[in-house]
């Protein structure tokens, strides 16, 4: 590899591009657009100007030794030279399937970029449900000046966080700061962080569900997490509990959740991901008054800080790649999680 070929598939500002050139001065870098960002200008102010680029092609994928950003997995069939894929997402289930990446290629993700944006979205949704603001919004649309009844506080509430990575950890910190009793659940053991009151393994889920006022799902999509909040487990949950899901829609049994919300047994749900996704017109979840549904926007690039963090991860890992150093955020193909 005389001249490394680096394909970048998210739009960047001039300053962000210059950071990549500085990290790999001896490389040839192409800027294209993948599947996870619109072309051209970045959102609304105060986003800076993002430089336009053409869409990524099969020829680009075949040319690249390294790809920074998410591309359609089918394009990677032509990526025979690919040594490393750095996603712009935290979830990577599209790329861990056998045969998607060339043999020996390294996969890294954008863990560390999304915790701020998604945890704040989760907190806002939870407070909205606890204070019945979604019901007041519905009442406003009906021009109805009427009380919606008693509300709840996060102080003293038991919050069960499924997944204590970047996103779950940040959400746990926010809840702890507001006086909640936080229980963390993760796949592997380790020292208990100071921002949770208890730390348990996923095998304890059934025992912990009946205790929780809030069940927050921040897990990645893997075969092990699919259907984790099944009908049976939703039935185990505390009456009046609230479910938050920012992981993958298929982690939660949608129909069982709808049944529990319709009956009033659960107090609410804040869903940034759904199953199916996108949520089709006419689905009953749209009409449930205690469900707050957003169209998978808690992460993405709706917060500029997220875009900045992703660009920083790109630049740091690109420098490591050029120097032959171990890359950060390497993914274990067997589990779909980042290696510790």
N, C-alpha and C positions, 0 to 999 in steps of 0.2 A: 504494500500500500504506500506508493511514493507520495501521492497527494490525497489525503483523506477527503472523501466527499460527504458533506453534511447537508441533509435536507431538513429544513425548518418549516413546519406546517401550521404555524399560527401567525397572525399578523402582529408585528412588533413596531414600536416607535423607533425612531432613528437612534436614540440613546440605547435602547435594548439591543438593537442590531450591532451597534458598536461594541457592546459588552461581549457579544459572541465572537466578533472578529478578534477582539483582544484575547479571548480565551483560546482561540485556534488560529493564530496568524498564518500558519502554513497550510491551512485547509482551504478547500473550495466550498463555499456555502451557497446553496440555493434557497430562496425564500418562496414558498408556495402556501396554499391554503388547504387544510385538511377538512375534517367533517365537523369540527366542534366550535368554529367561530365564523361569523359572517365576514365577508370581505370588506375592504375599505375602512371607513372611519370607525372609530371605536365608540359605540353606544352614544351616550350623552355626556355633556360636560359634567365633571371636570376631567373626563378622560382626555389624554393628549391625542394628537394626531397619530393614527396607526397607518403605516405605509401599505398601499394596496399591493396585491399579488394575485397571480393566476392560480387556478386550481391544480392540485397535485395530479400527476398522470402516472401511468404504468412505467413510462420511460424514466421518470424521476425516481420511482421506487427501485427500478433496476440499477440505476446509477449510484444509489446511496450506499455508503458504508455505515452511516448512522442516520437515524430519523428522530427528530425532536418534534413531538406532537402526535395526535391521534389521526390515523389514516384508516380508510376502509380496509378491513382485514383482507378482502379479496385482492387488493392491490399488492399485497405482500407476496402473492404467488410469484411475482416477477422479481422479488428482492433477493436474488441469489447471493449478492455481495454483502447483505446486511449483517453487521456484527452487533449492533446495539439499537434498541428502540426505547426511547424515553417518552413515556406518555405525558400528556398534559392533564390527565385525569388521575384521581386516586384509584378508581376502579379499573381493573385490567382484564376482566373475564373474557373479553373478546379476543385477547391475544395469548391466552394460556392454553387454548385448545391445541391438541397435537397437530403438528403440521402447519400451523399458521405462521410461525416464525421459522427461519432456517435453523437447521441443527447447529447448536453452539451459540446462537445469538443470545445476548443478555437483554433482559427486560427490566426497566426501572420505571417507577411511577412518580407522581407528583405529591406524595405524602408530605405534609407540612405547608401546603399552599392554601388549603380550604378550611382549616379549623376556625379561623376568625369569622369568615362570612357565614358558614353553615351553622355554627353554634349560636351566633346572634339571631339568625333566622329562626332556629329552634326555640330560643328563649322568647322571642317576640310572639311566635305562634302559641307557645304554652301560656304565656300571660294573657294573650287574647282569649283563649279558652277558659282559663281560670276566672277572668273578669267578665266573661260572657260578651265580649266586644263583638264577636261574630253575630250574636243574637241581636245586639243593639244596632249593628249595621243593617241586618235584615229588617229590623223595625223602622230604621230611618228610611229605607227604601219604600216602606209602606206608609210613611208619614205617621207612625204610631208612637205617641209620647206615653210610654208605659214601662214600668219596672219589669226587669227580667228575673228578679228574685235574688237570692243570696249568691255571693261569689266566694272565691277561695283564695288562700295565700300560699305562696311557695315556702314561706317560713315554717319549718317543721314538717313539710311534706316529704315523703319517702320517694326519692327519684332513683329508679333502677336504670343504669346506662349499659346497654348491650354493645360492647366494643369500646375500648379505652385508648384508641389511637389518637391521631391528631384532632379529629372532629369530636369524638366522644369525650376526650380529655378536656378540651376547651369548654364543652357544654357542662361537664361535671364541675369545672372551676366556677362557671357563672352561677350555677345552681347553689353550690356551696357558699359562694359569696352572699347569696340572698337568703341564707339560713336554712336551706334544705338539708335533709339527711340523705347523703348520696351513697349508693351502693354500686360499685363497678363490677362488671362481668367481662372476663376476657378468656381467650382460648388457652393461653399458657400462663404459668405462674410467674412470680416475681415479687419484688418488694412493693408494698402498698404505697401508692402516691399519697401525698398529704392532702390532696383535694378530694379524696373519697373517705368515707367513714368506714366502709367495709369493702373488701376485695374478694371476689369469688371466681371460680372457674365456671364455664358454660354448663357443666354437669349439674350445677346447683340451680339452674333456671327454674325448674318446676317448684322448688321449695321457696324461691324468692318472689315469684310472681304474685302470690296472694298478699304480700306485704306492701306492694308498691302502689303509690298514688299516681305515679307517672312511669311509663315504660318507654324509654327512648332507644330506638334502633338506629345505630350508626355503623352497622356491620357491612362489609363488602359482599358482593354477590359471589357465592361459591356453592358447590353442590351441598356442602354441609349446612349453609345458612338458608337454603331454599326451603320455604315452608316452616321455618323455625317457630314463628308465632302461628301455630295451627289452630283449628277450631277448638281442639281440646285445651290448648294452653290459653286461648282467649277466654275460655270458660273458667279457667282457674284464676283469672285476674280479679282483683278487688273491685267490688261494686263502686262505680263512680270514677274508676281509674281513667287516665288519659293516655292514649298511645300516640307517640311521635315516630315517624319513619322518614329518615333521610338516606337510608342505605339503598336497598333495591325493593321495588314494589312486591316482588314475589317472595320476600321473606315473611310477609303477613298474608294470611288467608283473607282476601278481600271480602268475600261473601259472609264469612263468619263475623268479621269486623262490622260490616253493615248491619247484620242482624243484631249485634250487641248494641250498636248505636241507636237503631230504630226502637229497640225495646226499652232504651234508657238505662240499661245495666251498666254500660260504660259512659263516662262523662263527656267524652269528646275524643277527637283524633285530629292530629296535624300531620298531613301527608304531603310531602314534596315529591314522593315517588308513588306510583300506583301499579296495580296489576289488574287489567292490562294498562299499558302505557304506550302512547298517550291515552288518557281516559276518554272513551268514546262518548259522543253526544247520547243523551238518554240514559246513561248509567245512573243507577240510583244513588251512588255516592255523591253526585253533584247536588242532589236535592236534600241531603241530610243536614239539618240545621246546625248540628254540633260537630260537623266535619269541616275542617279548614283545609282546602286543597289548593296547592300551588303547582304549576307545571314544570317541576324539576328545575327550579331556578335558584335554589338556595346557594348553590355553588356557582358553577359557570364563571362568567366574567362580568357579572353584574356589579361587583365591587372591584374597583381598580386595584386595590391592594392584592387581590387574588392574582390578577394578571401579572403584577410586579413580582410576586413570590414565584410564580411559575417561570417567568423569564430568569429569575435569579437561580432557580434550581437547574434550568437548562445551562446557564453559563458556568455554574460550578461543576456540574457533571461533564460538560464538554471539555473543560480544562483537565479534569481527571482522565477522561478518555484519551486526550492527546498526549498526556504524560504517562499513560499506561498504568494509572493508579486505580485501585478499586472504586467502583461507582457507588454513590449513595442511593438508597431506596431500591436496592435490588429485590426483585420479586421471586419468591419460591414458586416454581411452576406447579408443584405438587399440591400446594395449599391455596394459592392465589393471594397470599399475604406477603407483605414486605418482610424480608429476612431481618431479624434483629441483630 
